[in-house]
Amino acid sequence: MTYTLGSRRRILYSTGNLGYTLPGFFTQTYLFIFYAPTSGRIIIPSFLVGISFFLGTLVQAIANPFVGNLSDKSRSRFGRRRFFIISGIIPFVIFFILLWFPFETGIHGAVILSLVFVAYNFFFAYVVAPYLSLIPEIASTPNERVRLTTIMAYFSIIGIILASAMPVLFLGLGLSIQIVGLAMGFFILLSFLLVFFFTSESVVSTKAPVEYTFKQAFLQTFKNSMFNRFIVAYLAFQFGFYFLLSSLGYITEDLVFPGNPHFESYVGIFTLIAILFAMGFSPAMIKYSDKYGEKKAFIVFTSILGISFLSTFLLIFIPLDYRIFATILIMAVAGMGLTSYFILPNAILGEVIDRDEEITGYRREAMYFSVQGLMERIPSSMAGLALGYWITYVYLPHRSEVFIGLLGVISGITLLITALLFFRVPLPKKGI
C-alpha cells in the first residue's frame, strides 16, 4: 500500500481522533474542578467525584474487550467496525453532555454523576475501540502506521486545542461550562459521522476468528510476549499522565493563581501551550523514530515528559509573580515529551497485532485495542481515585503548597519508571 499524505480516506478516518480526544481530555481536566473546587461552591466533594470517576472508567475498561470481541466477529452490512460507530455515537454524545448538567448535590449528586459517567464510559468504549481497530487495515506497514498515526495525532491535538481553548473563550464571554459541553458534543458527533460515511472496510476474510470464544480470544492476547511487555510499561504511563492532567486544575488554582476566581481559564491556556509545542516538535520526533526506532523514541520523549512533570514541584520555591512564566516553560517542555504519547503507542500496537497473526494465523485488531483499552483504564481510573483522596484527606486538612507540588512528583516518577520498563519491550532499536 502506498502512503499518500493527502489521501482523503486517511484524513477523514483520522477525524475520529478529535471525537474521542476532545471529551476525554476535557473530562479529565475539568471534571474535578467543576464539581469540587478547593474554593467556591462545591457540588460534590472531591473524594466522591473520585469514586464516580473510578467506577465510570472501570466500566469502560471492562466493556472494551467485550466490544472488541464482538467487533472482530461482526458481520453487519456496515462492516465490522462502522456498525458500532453509527449505533453508539448518539448515546455517547448525550451522556457526555449530561456530565456537565448536575441535577443534585452531595451524595445524591454523586450517585447521579456515577450513573451518567458509567453510561458515558460504556459508549466511549463501544465507539472508540472499533474505530481504532481500523488502523492495521488502513496502514499495513510500520512506516505507514507511524505516518497514519501522525495524522491521527494532529487531530488529537486539534481536539485538545478545542478542549483547552473553548473553556477559555466561552468562560471569558461569561457563558457557562454547560454551553462548552454542548458545543463539544457537536464536534464529537460530526467527527465520527465523517468516519462512518467516508471510511470503508475491506471484505472480511477467513482470518476473522469467528470460532473463538470470548475467553479464548481474551487469553490468547496475553500469550503474545511483545504485548505483555508493552502493556506493563504503558500502564505506568497512563497513571502518570492522567494523574498530572487531572491535577493541573489544582496546581493552577492553588500554586499559580491562588485566590483568583478565574483560574479555570488559565488551565486551558496551559494545556494549549503544551499541545502547540507537541505539534511543533512532532516532525522532529518522527525523524528520530525513523532513524533510531519506535522503542528508543518512546523512551527518550517519555523521559522528557517525566522530567517536566517533576519540575512542577519547583513552583513552590518560585515567587508568586513569576510562577506563571515558570508554568509556561514547564508546559512547553511537556509538549515536547507529549509527541510520543500522541503518535507512537497505536503504531507500536499495530506491530504487536502483526506478531499475533504470526502466532495464531488470525487478525484480531479489535481485541488487542480493546484489551489495551481495558488495561489502560485501570491506572487512569486509579489516578482519579488517588487524586480525590489526596485532595480531600492530604491537602485540604493542611492547605500546604507542598502537597500540591507533590502531585507533579508522583506523576513524573511514574513516567520515568515507564521509560525504564520500555527497555524490555522487544521492538527494533533502529529502523522501523
VOSE-57726 format. One record per residue: x, y, z of N, C-alpha, C, O, CB in turn; residue in one letter. Coordinates in steps of 0.001 Angstrom, whole numbers, plus 500000, padded with zeros to 6 digits. Glycine has a CB too. Layout:
// residues N
XYZXYZXYZXYZXYZa...
// end
This chain:
// residues 432
500846498811500000500000500000500000500884501243500000501800501351500815499042500004501225m500622502163499109501409503380499038500779504451499905499577504704499829501537503864497592t501600505075500725501110506100501625501095507451500921502101507851500334501967506160502894y499970508158500970499847509490500414499277510398501478498163510177501953498966509495499144t500039511436501865499616512309502952498261512934502673497457513118503587500646513395503185l498004513264501402496755513926501079495589512987500876494513513434500480496930514738499873g495759511716501130494689510754500925493450511120501729493506511233502953495158509362501296s492348511301501044491109511674501714490687510607502712490164510919503782490001511907500692r490914509356502361490491508264503232491186508341504587490545508207505630490777506916502572r492490508557504566493244508583505813492913509822506649492783509744507871494741508535505520r492779510956505979492499512190506710491112512133507343490949512474508514492611513410505777i490123511708506580488767511652507124488643510587508209487903510768509176487761511377506009l489360509485508053489379508494509128489945509103510412489420508871511501490206507261508711y491004509870510277491691510424511445490864511446512206491191511759513350492978511053511021s489793511980511602488945512923512340488341512279513581487968512980514522487831513452511438t488241510964513594487706510287514770488546510537516016488027510494517132487611508804514512g489844510800515836490681511101516993490237512380517690490315512486518914492136511220516572n489773513348516912489210514552517524487995514179518369487803514711519463488820515593516439l487175513256517852485932512900518507486082512211519838485194512313520684485157512049517630g487193511501520052487341510874521365488381511567522238488333511455523463487711509424521198y489326512287521617490302513013522421489666514217523105489950514497524270491476513461521554t488812514924522388488190516130522935487425515844524231487707516492525239487247516743521903l486470514905524255485756514654525514486634514040526585486485514352527767484582513754525266p487564513155526178488435512532527164489325513540527866489461513506529089489283511478526510g489929514436527102490826515433527677490053516444528520490471516787529626491603516153526570f488934516915527998488140517908528720487608517347530032487646518021531062486982518392527853f487116516122529994486589515496531208487692515282532238487508515563533422485917514159530872t488839514784531782489944514525532696490448515821533337490847515823534501491087513822531958q490429516908532589490975518171533077489994518946533944490400519566534927491398519024531917t488706518923533597487761519834534233486762519183535189486104519891535951487015520547533189y486631517861535171485582517244535983485762517537537470484804517888538158485562515741535754l486987517391537961487225517606539387487014519067539783486325519345540764488639517168539755f487595519998539036487478521399539447486088521961539171485718522987539742488524522242538733i485303521301538296483916521722538088483045521309539268482258522109539774483360521125536784f483186520059539706482354519569540808482931519878542186482175520045543143482162518086540674y484264519956542305484872520061543638486078520993543649487194520544543910485289518685544133a485874522306543367486998523242543504487410523357544968486597523119545862486624524637542939p488657523716545217489096523860546608488598525156547224488678525328548440490613523802546692t488085526070546409487424527276546914486195527522546044486175527143544873488397528524546902s485174528154546613483941528356545864482930527260546143483087526474547077484232528422544382g481884527218545316480777526288545530481181524866545160481605524606544033479551526717544714r481050523959546102481331522543545884480020521821545591479114521800546424482050521915547117i479927521233544410478722520479544046478763519097544673477786518635545262478583520366542512i479911518445544536480126517111545105481535517093545679482454517554545002479926515968544025i481758516586546892483121516511547448484060515725546541483642514800545845483094515868548838p485324516106546560486283515540545609486444514030545755486665513340544760487627516206545780s486337513500546980486514512048547117485352511298546485485529510184545992486647511656548597f484147511906546495483006511282545821483140511401544303482757510490543570481687511924546289l483688512532543830483976512655542397484987511582541984484862510972540922484519514080542059v485991511363542842486983510338542562486373508952542462486753508161541598488042510348543623g485428508656543346484752507353543291483944507226542001483978506184541345483829507163544520i483217508284541637482451508276540387483377508076539190483069507325538264481655509587540231s484505508760539229485493508647538156486013507216538061486150506667536968486661509627538386f486298506626539200486813505264539232485792504275538673486138503415537863487195504877540658f484538504395539102483502503469538642483276503594537144483146502590536444482194503720539389l483230504828536650482986505028535226484091504458534362483823503753533388482824506488534931g485331504759534711486439504256533916486613502750534067487100502086533152487717504962534304t486219502210535216486263500756535386485291500077534431485609499042533847485938500369536841l484106500659534273483128500110533334483665500173531905483503499230531131481790500873533437v484301501286531564484897501387530230485949500308530029486038499702528962485516502776530017q486745500077531066487789499056530981487192497678530729487671496934529873488624499038532262a486144497339531479485523496021531342484823495882529997484848494814529386484527495779532477i484197496969529536483449496919528276484363496743527074483968496120526088482625498180528107a485574497278527135486464497282525972486675495905525337486439495765524137487791497843526371n487110494877526083487362493587525416486089492922524905486130492234523884488069492644526368p484953493108525590483698492534525097483295493179523772482894492492522833482574492713526140f483406494504523708483101495205522462484077494779521372483676494550520231483155496736522667v485366494672521724486363494267520743486095492895520172486211492694518963487725494295521354g485737491942521023485445490587520554484231490576519633484230489899518604485212489649521741n483195491330520008482003491430519158482345492071517814481835491662516772480902492244519868l483216493080517853483583493766516617484378492854515693484145492856514484484388495024516928s485310492077516232486084491147515409485196490123514713485498489680513605487118490434516260d484097489749515373483215488711514828482028489275514054481274488515513446482710487838515946k481853490589514066480666491211513474480578490932511978481589490886511278480677492719513722s479353490747511504479099490558510077478019491537509596477240491219508698478671489094509790r477983492717510196476999493717509798477267494202508377478409494204507918477009494900510775s476204494615507685476375495150506328477154496466506341477679496892505313475005495360505663r477227497110507517478005498340507647479501498063507839480321498977507750477479499162508815f479850496798508104481239496465508376481431496088509833480579496370510676482147497629508010g482549495452510122482814495015511496482940496187512457482530496080513613484080494180511544r483501497307511999483777498434512893482748499545512763482329500114513772485154498989512616r482332499867511545481462501029511312480103500873511959479487501868512341481286501260509830r479615499636512092478324499417512747478330499961514172477360500589514598477977497924512757f479401499730514904479474500181516295479566501704516370479029502324517287480681499543517004f480248502292515399480370503756515392479008504407515205478649505316515954481334504217514281i478249503956514220476983504625513918475906504324514966475049505170515222476491504206512538i475937503151515565474899502810516545475206503362517936474313503432518782474736501303516623s476463503757518184476808504218519525477060505698519674477138506195520798477983503513519978g477193506428518562477640507814518671476602508720519336476983509616520090477975508351517299i475309508520519086474295509402519674474265509277521198474365510298521878472908509081519096i474133508072521768474167507993523237475503508442523826475533508994524926473876506574523682p476604508217523116477913508680523562477884510195523779478321510684524821479007508298522535f477370510931522799477312512393522879476342512841523968476641513773524715476896512990521524v475195512196524067474186512601525059474724512478526476474578513400527279472915511753524911i475339511359526785475827511164528165477038512048528468477244512442529616476195509687528396f477838512362527447478923513329527679478355514688528073478838515313529018479807513470526420f477344515143527361476735516450527664476122516454529060476233517443529785475657516803526615i475475515353529440474823515285530748475813515382531909475424515756533016474039513998530862l477084515052531675478081515181532741478161516604533279478508516812534442479448514748532236l477844517574532445478028518978532806476726519644533231476650520868533333478628519735531644w475705518831533478474422519327533973474059518600535268473200517718535259473306519138532906f474706518961536385474411518272537657472986518548538134472541519695538185475411518706538741p472276517457538486470891517585538923470772517731540435469801518301540933470092516389538462f471749517222541156471704517254542619473107517564543147474081517584542394471175515896543198e473184517804544455474472517990545117474686516867546137473793516051546367474544519385545807t475853516832546734476129515869547793476061514436547319476410514127546180475173516063548919g475602513549548213475596512118547929474650511774546801474959510902545990475221511339549166i473489512443546725472555512177545630473165512588544284473019511891543280471224512925545865h473840513720544290474503514148543071475600513191542660475814512957541470475069515528543245g476300512632543646477372511679543350476817510413542714477431509855541805478145511328544626a475660509956543184475034508758542606474660509013541148474922508188540273473776508344543420v474038510178540900473640510512539529474874510656538637474899510152537514472804511817539506i475895511347539144477128511506538373477733510144538036478200509928536918478146512364539152l477723509233538998478285507904538760477536507187537651478150506573536778478249507071540040s476204507262537681475402506582536660475650507171535277475809506438534301473914506672537004l475683508502535200475922509159533913477331508866533417477539508618532229475705510679534031v478303508895534334479696508665533950479907507221533510480703506958532608480637509004535113f479207506290534136479264504883533716478731504734532298479351504076531463478459503987534686v477564505354532024476972505254530690477866505901529638478062505345528558475588505905530672a478404507071529954479319507759529032480520506882528720480915506767527560479785509103529624y481101506268529727482291505451529518481989504176528755482823503710527979482923505110530839n480797503597528964480439502403528201480377502728526714480939502004525892479091501832528683f479697503812526372479564504146524957480861504693524374481076504624523163478449505154524764f481721505233525225483066505601524777483770504347524258484317504356523155483888506265525937f483759503274525042484380502014524616483678501444523385484334500929522480484349500988525761a482358501534523348481550500966522272481897501598520922481856500922519894480060501156522572y482235502875520920482546503587519680484041503584519377484444503331518242482043505019519761v484862503864520386486277504130520147487080502860519866487955502878518999486868504846521336v486810501760520571487578500534520340487450500036518896488473499732518283487120499442521304a486249499938518327486160499546516916486796500564515972487381500191514955484712499344516532p486680501854516310487301502879515465488811502673515375489367502669514277486993504284516009y489473502503516500490928502327516498491349501031515819492460500926515299491460502353517921l490463500053515827490794498750515252490955498789513742491428497821513147489736497752515613s490570499889513117490743500023511674492177500375511282492530500282510107489800501076511143l493014500779512248494367501249511928495178500212511143495713500551510087495106501607513212i495292498955511615496124497991510875495596497693509480496363497264508619496228496701511649p494298497911509232493747497674507904494075498825506965494405498607505799492238497472507982e493985500040507469494235501221506641495725501379506345496104501812505256493698502481507334i496569501027507318498029501133507141498640499779507473498484499287508591498646502270508050a499338499168506513499752497777506665501211497578507059501613496456507366499499497059505404s502023498655507058503435498512507425503768499457508577503040500422508806504356498797506204t504854499197509305505215500086510417505386501546510006504916502442510707506487499605511051p506057501796508874506240503183508439504914503852508126504693505008508488507145503240507217n504029503122507452502718503679507142501938503972508413501225504972508506501929502724506249e502086503077509397501330503270510638501807504485511421501003505227511985501433502033511509r503131504684511451503640505871512139503111507126511469502747508090512142505183505879512155v503067507114510149502592508304509449501082508463509539500586509585509636503011508253507999r500341507354509510498899507454509730498613507938511142497786508829511339498216506099509482l499285507361512119499032507779513498499541509198513743499127509846514705499693506804514483t500433509685512885500826511093512963499663511987512540499382512992513192502065511366512077t498983511621511447497787512368511051496747512307512162496125513314512500497201511811509730i496565511114512726495631510968513831496047511841515016495207512433515693495539509500514258m497361511907515252497853512719516363497523514185516156497197514887517113499359512542516528a497602514660514913497253516054514663495781516321514971495433517381515490497560516425513213y494925515358514651493513515539515002493305515433516512492432516098517070492643514499514276f494111514593517172494064514569518636494459515924519197493847516430520138494988513470519196s495496516503518601495951517819519047494883518873518807494667519748519646497244518211518330i494211518790517655493107519724517405492020519553518474491449520531518956492509519502515983i491744518286518837490748518030519877491147518639521202490317519213521907490532516545520045g492423518514521540492885519059522814492942520579522762492688521246523765494262518490523174i493277521134521587493238522592521439491813523098521680491606524083522389493737523018520027i490838522415521085489447522806521316489068522643522781488399523501523358488507521979520438l489506521517523388489183521275524795489846522306525707489355522572526804489615519864525201a490962522886525255491671523893526036491162525301525750490981526104526666493158523817525754s490931525595524459490595526963524071489121527302524286488797528435524642490953527182522624a488229526343524077486805526648524207486413527095525608485655528055525741485993525446523825m486905526429526675486575526955528011487122528363528227486453529195528838487122526025529090p488338528643527730488900529985527865487993531004527184487676532044527761490322530045527266v487579530704525960486752531628525191485349531765525789484878532878526020486657531162523743l484686530635526038483299530674526498483191531256527906482321532085528173482693529273526467f484072530824528802484020531343530163484413532815530187483894533587530993484938530529531087l485335533206529298485719534613529202484572535486528731484514536669529064486894534770528266g483658534914527961482477535653527499481330535608528498480248536137528245482007535101526173l481584534964529642480551534885530669479571533743530482478549533685531166479802536156530712g479872532820529551478997531678529332479360530568530310480407530623530956479097531177527871l478505529572530421478688528523531419479436527332530851479601527200529639477348528075531962s479886526469531747480556525241531340479586524323530600480007523496529791481150524520532561i478288524467530875477285523655530172477271523981528674477117523089527840475880523888530781q477433525261528343477474525656526935478719525064526262478672524645525105477465527206526800i479812525037526994481026524409526469480752522935526151481137522445525090482198524541527487v480086522231527073479772520824526863478894520596525645479110519647524892479099520263528081g477905521458525446477023521334524283477798521541522977477603520808522008475869522348524379l478669522538522964479462522800521758480390521633521449480558521255520289480278524090521920a480989521067522485481879519929522279481112518711521780481620517945520961482614519590523571m479904518535522266479076517429521798478867517479520298478854516441519637477739517441522503g478701518685519750478533518845518301479775518358517555479654517642516561478247520321517950f480972518738518023482204518325517356482407516817517443482884516201516490483401519046517963f482050516221518574482177514769518720481307514052517694481756513138517003481791514330520147i480053514487517611479110513877516677479594514022515239479584513053514480477722514505516832l480016515222514862480454515475513490481657514615513121481699514058512024480796516951513307l482631514496514013483860513777513680483596512307513399484150511752512449484867513911514807s482753511663514214482513510234514000481552509979512842481599508910512232481965509603515268f480694510927512531479872510786511333480750510840510083480491510126509114478791511888511283l481780511679510098482716511719508975483438510383508821483634509904507704483736512854509165l483833509783509944484480508467509892483525507447509288483914506679508408484932508014511305v482292507433509748481332506433509285481063506554507791481055505550507079480030506562510054f480843507768507315480426507945505922481592507926504928481374507678503742479677509242505784f482805508179505378483918508300504433485037507296504656486087507394504020484481509673504506f484831506321505557485827505260505752485199503933505337484114503577505798486325505205507244t485884503214504471485396501914504032486218500810504662487360501015505074485434501804502504s485611499632504729486311498460505244486436497431504134485563497323503272485574497860506472e487524496678504159487695495609503178486778494442503528486251494361504638489174495144503118s486598493551502577485772492368502806486399491529503922487605491285503920485621491528501496v485575491094504866486073490304505985486565488957505483485833488234504807484981490117507058v487792488625505812488377487374505336488195486284506383487658486519507466489874487559505005s488651485091506037488552483974506972489490484146508148489477483335509074488848482668506266t490311485197508125491204485437509248490500486060510432491118486244511480492334486312508822k489230486390510300488466486844511452488074485614512265487375484750511736487204487667511016a488492485494513527488331484254514302486913484082514847486685484262516043489323484232515457p485962483736513982484571483608514395484404482510515449483559482622516336483685483314513182v485205481457515350485032480324516265485626480579517641485381479800518562485658479087515674e486389481630517807486964481938519114485864482345520085485036483199519769488022483058518998y485854481732521265485002482251522332485649483509522897486819483787522635484779481182523454t484879484264523674485448485476524274486641485125525160487669485802525124484377486231525097f486502484069525950487580483680526859488836483322526078489936483735526445487148482498527738k488675482540524981489834482159524178490514483383523577491738483508523615489418481193523067q489707484284523024490265485471522382490978486357523396492039486911523109489165486263521675a490392486488524578490973487334525626492299486759526116493301487470526188489992487482526807f492302485467526452493509484850527000494623484755525963495800484891526297493189483467527538l494252484522524702495258484418523648496056485716523513497235485692523159494593484069522313q495415486832523793496078488128523689497308488192524587498330488766524210495108489252524047t497207487603525772498298487682526743499377486609526514500344486526527270497738487552528149f499203485797525473500250484851525111501285485485524184502277484857523813499641483623524449k501037486716523825501959487473522991502912488235523910502514489224524527501191488446522031n504161487790524007505110488391524953505402489849524619505657490649525519506412487599524968s505367490203523341505587491589522962504494492476523542504764493576524023505638491731521437m503252491984523492502137492749524043502255492879525554502029493959526101500808492094523675f502603491802526230502694491825527692503690492879528172503396493644529091503099490446528220n504848492916527560505864493876528000505468495312527632505719496251528387507229493530527377r504851495459526472504390496785526067503316497313527009503366498474527416503855496745524640f502348496476527359501214496966528136501613497284529570501063498210530166500089495945528126i502559496537530140503023496846531502503632498243531551503332499021532456504058495795531982v504483498561530583505080499896530538504021500959530284504059502037530877506161499964529456a503078500654529405502050501632529034501102501921530201500570503027530302501250501127527826y500886500940531083500031501165532254500645502211533173499944503082533690499806499850533024l501960502123533375502630503124534211502510504501533582502310505495534279504115502761534419a502630504556532267502488505835531576501106506429531809500977507614532115502742505666530076f500083505612531665498713506098531805498462506699533181497828507748533291497730504972531548q498950506049534229498735506586535574499424507942535720498816508907536182499257505600536645f500692508009535326501434509253535495500857510397534691500749511517535192502863509050535113g500483510130533442499950511180532585498604511687533088498404512893533230499814510674531159f497683510768533356496342511198533754496303511762535171495451512598535474495379510039533645y497202511324536035497251511900537374497646513378537295497069514211537994498245511117538266f498621513702536454499033515098536314497972515909535593497711517056535956500361515192535566l497352515314534561496331516034533812495164516417534714494679517547534658495837515189532636l494712515481535543493617515779536473494074516735537570493258517471538125493075514484537099s495370516735537889495905517590538948496141519019538481496267519925539305497197517012539474s496202519234537163496599520537536651495664521655537128496110522774537384496633520503535132l494389521354537245493455522356537741493789522792539155493727523980539472492046521823537690g494144521837540009494504522163541394495855522879541457496034523783542273494544520885542252y496800522487540611498087523176540567497886524634540156498491525542540726499054522467539591i497023524841539154496745526208538699496018527007539773496343528170540012495913526185537410t495035526386540419494219527088541415495005527436542674494843528528543219493018526244541787e495847526532543138496461526696544456497942527071544433498466527553545437496299525441545224d498628526857543298500036527221543226500283528443542344501038529340542720500838526053542712l499653528480541182499951529529540209499086530772540425499588531895540369499751529001538795v497780530574540673496862531704540850496010531539542106494783531513542012495957531851539622f496628531428543271495822531266544494494906532469544714495343533619544665496738531072545720p493628532178544957492661533239545211492072533865543972491200534725544088493289534288546014g492513533468542773491982534036541530490744533250541100490853532066540780493061534020540404n489556533891541087488336533145540745488260532732539278487392531942538907487127533972541083p489146533248538445489120532936537014490241531970536623490657531928535465489233534222536193h490721531201537591491847530306537323491537529263536267492441528798535573492267529621538588f490236528877536130489886527804535191490295528133533770490675527241533012488398527529535237e490222529415533393490617529810532043492095529543531806492496529170530703490307531285531806s492906529736532843494346529531532700494696528048532558495719527713531960495082530126533897y493864527161533098494092525730532890494087525430531397494957524719530895493016524879533623v493104525976530694493034525796529250494221526402528528494714525826527558491769526393528722g494687527559528985495845528203528354497096527341528516497866527178527570496082529604528959i497297526791529709498488525966529945498464524699529096499482524330528511498594525596531429f497315524029529021497246522827528189497416523170526716497997522397525954495915522100528408t496910524325526321497054524755524933498526524958524577498955524596523482496264526050524688l499293525530525490500731525723525262501416524375525044502219524222524123501382526469526458i501094523400525895501704522075525758501363521446524413502221520833523776501247521156526894a500124521595523982499686520978522737500343521643521537500738520956520595498168521051522611i500465522951521554501102523650520438502571523244520306503077523081519195500988525173520624l503252523082521441504646522632521384504720521172520932505665520791520242505329522802522763f503744520355521308503712518973520821503558518942519307504203518145518626502568518190521485a502712519801518794502521519878517343503805520326516655504182519789515613501371520840516998m504464521305517240505684521818516631506831520829516641507649520825515721506106523058517327g506908519978517674508021519042517799507720517671517186508608516820517129508382518876519256f506496517442516729506178516124516191507016515749514963507387514581514844504717516068515836s507337516671514039508213516263512922509582515787513407510145514848512844508396517429511942p510121516428514447511419516001514984511316514616515606512231513803515468511932517010516027a510207514342516290510027513027516888509911511952515807510445510854515966508786513015517788m509220512258514719509072511298513622510429510987512994510740509828512720508101511842512552i511237512027512766512575511808512213513427510970513166514172510088512739513265513155511929k513306511257514449514065510493515441513625509028515434514454508121515516513883511103516853y512298508806515332511770507447515297512215506716514029512552505533514085510241507470515385s512218507410512889512667506802511638514129506370511731514510505331511191512481507780510471d514933507161512409516371506892512473516731505856513532517557504974513294517120508174512750k516099505968514714516505505127515840515460504080516253515745503227517093516816505999517017y514269504136515679513239503159516012512226503690517014512500504622517770513875501911516554g511050503073517001509962503499517882510320503346519353509938504171520182508706502707517580e511050502294519668511374501995521060512204503113521685511843503641522737512125500666521157k513299503469521051514165504499521615513449505844521634513617506621522574515474504602520816k512651506126520605511912507390520555510941507496521729510831508546522362511150507518519222a510242506404522011509286506437523121510006506640524448509535507393525300508459505142523162f511137505979524628511898506109525879512384507544526073512227508113527154513099505140525884i512971508129525033513553509468525150512471510517525407512607511336526317514340509822523877v511410510499524623510409511560524746509541511382525984509064512369526543509532511599523505f509328510149526423508616509937527685509454510421528860508907510940529833508260508451527863t510767510259528786511643510764529841511582512287529929511587512853531022513084510310529599s511525512943528776511383514401528762510082514813529446510054515765530225511421514940527313i509010514088529148507721514392529769507781514190531278507261515012532033506616513517529165l508409513108531723508517512837533150509308513912533884508927514324534980509160511489533371g510394514361533295511206515405533927510420516713534022510515517419535026512515515626533139i509649517038532991508848518269533039507796518197534134507544519192534813508175518526531687s507171517020534317506179516877535382506828516988536761506268517602537669505449515536535251f508001516396536911508728516510538179508999517962538544508943518333539717510043515744538104l509290518776537551509688520159537810508551521032538325508806522143538790510245520762536560s507290520562538257506200521362538817506363521552540322505827522506540885504852520705538517t507096520656540978507333520808542413508142522075542709508011522659543784508064519574542964f508974522494541759509820523670541956509004524963542033509515525990542480510837523771540831l507734524918541596506901526124541644506765526668543068506628527876543262505515525826541071l506805525778544060506604526246545428507784527092545914507656527803546910506394525056546363i508935527027545225510117527802545614510256529093544804511163529887545053511372526955545446f509368529304543846509438530462542960508483531547543465507354531229543837509093530061541493i508900532815543491507991533897543911506702533872543099506709533556541910508677535270543761p505605534207543754504277534069543159504158534799541816503533534285540888503225534594544123l504743535972541709504611536768540486505262536105539277504926536434538139505217538135540696d506188535176539507506915534553538402506444533133538115506963532485537205508392534543538701y505484532646538865505064531252538692504369531021537356504480529935536788504139530843539824r503667532004536854503001531820535568504023531590534456503807530763533570502122533037535239i505137532322534505506171532147533469506855530796533609507165530142532614507220533275533549f507089530381534854507689529061535076506760527957534585507218526974534002508012528857536568a505459528111534815504497527102534379504438527024532861504333525935532297503108527407534942t504506528170532202504532528184530733505740527411530223505625526633529277504559529637530195i506899527620530844508101526900530441507948525399530662508327524598529807509313527422531208l507391525022531811507178523604532116506260522966531078506526521862530601506583523436533531i505184523661530732504226523101529775504825523019528373504477522122527605502947523944529748m505726523952528031506388523888526725507275522643526629507265521945525616507228525162526482a508038522372527686508881521173527693508008519915527702508318518934527026509834521181528921v506918519949528470505991518809528483505451518528527091505258517371526718504829519069529450a505205519594526314504712519416524953505680518631524087505259517833523250504442520756524322g506985518851524284507976518064523549507806516579523855507819515746522948509407518523523902m507648516255525123507507514855525507506202514236525070506138513031524824507638514722526974g505157515043524969503840514521524614503781513951523200502883513167522891502812515606524757l504717514330522344504670513821520973504702512296520927504064511690520067505829514384520168t505443511669521849505497510204521858504141509616522201503754508589521643506550509708522855s503418510247523107502112509747523542501094509812522413500275508905522263501609510545524745y501139510866521628500145511046520576500377510135519376499420509727518718500141512478520124f501628509813519087501940509161517819502287507684517961501800506867517179503076509873517160i503112507321518932503750506004518907502926504822519405503001503760518786504958506069519696l502133504930520493501505503714521034500651502942520036500763501718519964500661504074522203p499801503619519264498945502900518320499757502281517191499420501204516699497888503837517744n500833502961516776501708502386515746502407501143516276502530500147515563502752503422515274a502858501193517506503520500038518121502548498877518257502914497728518010504097500412519500i501311499166518648500328498092518801500036497419517461499726496228517424499027498641519410l500132498163516369499985497539515054501025496454514826500719495408514253500088498588513957g502253496698515274503299495667515158502994494475516056503254493329515688504677496251515516e502444494749517229502056493672518144501001492782517490501061491557517602501522494251519479v500033493399516807498973492643516137499547491804515002499118490669514795497888493592515598i500502492344514274501166491555513222501842490321513819501794489232513247502209492420512467d502463490509514963503121489385515643502097488339516064502360487140515974503911489880516874r500942488782516519499890487845516920499410487015515727499112485829515869498706488605517545d499337487648514549498911486905513365499931485817513025499558484732512577498721487859512165e501207486102513235502234485090513000502059483902513945502331482759513576503632485699513170e501594484188515187501444483139516193500172482330515969500193481102516054501435483746517593i499054483018515682497741482371515662497164482172514267496300481317514071496784483172516472t497633482955513293497025482901511964495778483736511836495131483707510789496705481499511613g495407484496512882494201485315512887494536486795512974495586487184513485493298484917514042y493606487624512457493689489069512637492659489459513692491455489325513474493446489838511282r493141489944514840492234490267515962492512491691516439492821491921517608492410489245517147r492397492645515506492736494033515816491904494587516971492438495188517904492545494901514586e490581494376516894489708494985517900489974494428519290489921495169520271488247494770517530a490258493139519389490532492567520709491790493192521310491823493498522502490688491033520615m492818493381520496494043493979521029493825495427521469494242495814522561495153493919519983y493174496224520624492927497611521016491990497672522220492092498579523047492333498406519840f491083496709522315490148496699523434490814496265524730490549496834525789488981495789523127s491680495253524651492408494843525855493338495966526310493493496209527507493216493543525595v493958496651525340494743497828525714493855498859526409494248499457527410495417498450524470q492646499060525862491709499983526498491318499531527892491215500345528810490471500135525649g491100498226528050490788497682529377491923497958530349491698498471531445490518496170529294l493126497623529956494259497744530859494589499192531186494914499512532329495463497073530263m494507500077530180494887501470530429493852502210531249494173503207531897495105502192529122e492611501737531231491576502384532048491804502135533532491395502941534368490187501883531646r492456501022533864492693500712535281493583501771535932493185502337536950493338499317535427i494777502068535387495583503110536021494986504502535910495169505313536818496944503117535425p494272504811534821493680506139534709492542506313535712492354507404536251493171506380533283s491778505241535967490730505324536988491341505411538382490837506133539243489789504110536898s492422504679538601493118504773539881493707506162540090493792506639541221494219503721539964m494116506817538993494642508181539099493567509127539621493838509961540486495165508670537734a492343509002539097491253509842539580490902509553541020490658510473541801490037509660538720g490874508273541383490565507883542753491642508396543708491333508911544782490433506352542863l492901508253543313494015508696544157494011510210544318494280510719545406495353508235543565a493707510935543240493679512393543329492566512869544255492774513763545076493501513006541941l491376512266544121490279512648545005490618512424546469490303513260547315489030511876544647g491254511307546772491661511017548151492734512009548604492679512518549724492187509563548272y493704512281547735494816513166548096494316514572548447494718515149549458495833513242546942w493437515112547604492941516469547848492113516527549125492256517464549911492105516956546658i491246515532549344490336515560550491491063515282551803490811515959552800489218514546550296t491951514305551820492498513840553096493969514222553336494467514103554456492361512353553171y494657514677552289496050515078552473496204516596552365496800517230553236496945514381551439v495658517176551280495863518613551072494937519490551918495414520370552634495666518944549617y493639519266551848492683520177552493492879520311554005492704521415554521491283519706552220l493231519249554750493436519449556201494611520379556528494640520964557610493665518104556875p495574520526555620496766521319555915496887522563555043497479523556555467497995520470555745h496335522525553832496419523626552878497872524027552611498171525213552468495629524830553394r498755523065552546500168523335552302500474523189550817500054522223550180501059522388553135s501213524159550268501603524107548859502415522860548533502394522375547402502401525344548495e503119522351549518503956521175549292503130520010548771503571519273547890504676520774550580v501927519844549320501098518700548935500505518859547540500127517867546917499982518505549943f500416520095547038500025520299545641501241520072544740501127519455543681499437521733545427i502399520572545161503612520360544377503964518896544215504514518499543188504759521077545011g503650518080545229503968516656545174503143515912544124503505514802543731503746516028546533l502050516501543668501265515868542608502126515677541362502059514631540716500012516711542274l502930516676541023503822516562539874504931515557540089505364514891539148504416517895539556g505394515443541332506446514473541647505939513047541426506633512215540842506931514651543105v504736512780541895504145511450541716504039511114540230504391510013539807502751511378542383i503551512073539443503398511839538005504737511649537316504901510740536501502653512994537361s505699512512537645506998512453536980507741511165537240508312510580536320507843513600537410g507740510714538486508420509462538829507794508290538081508503507408537597508363509214540350i506468508283537986505785507195537292506160507162535817506329506083535249504272507333537444t506294508327535186506664508365533772508115507930533554508424507294532547506453509769533213l508987508263534473510369507797534349510465506280534528511296505626533898511260508503535376l509612505730535388509523504272535517509059503663534196509543502607533789508557503877536667i508118504336533529507654503874532216508822503754531238508957502748530541506587504835531652t509662504787531193510802504768530275511722503586530561512216502941529637511588506078530374a511952503304531846512799502162532211512151500841531795512827499959531265513073502160533725l510852500701532033510155499469531668510173499234530161510169498090529706508716499513532168l510192500316529390510118500168527941511395499588527340511390499144526192509823501502527308f512477499587528095513690498947527618513470497450527373514194496840526587514823499159528621f512474496857528042512235495423527933511243495072526817510992493894526563511725494892529254r510686496074526159509750495804525075510535495399523832511384496166523378508854497044524788v510277494219523266511104493706522142510753494320520797510200493651519923510959492205522041p511081495602520636510938496277519349512312496552518771513289496612519518510135497589519493l512415496724517447513723497027516846514283498342517398513542499298517624513604497106515303p515582498371517607516213499568518136516445500610517035516481501809517314517535499207518811k516600500160515797516834501093514700515986500692513519515781499511513239518322501137514309k515485501739512812514721501468511611513374500887511922513273500002512771515470500548510714g512365501335511288511044500774511554510471500293510241509355499776510207510099501815512232i
// end
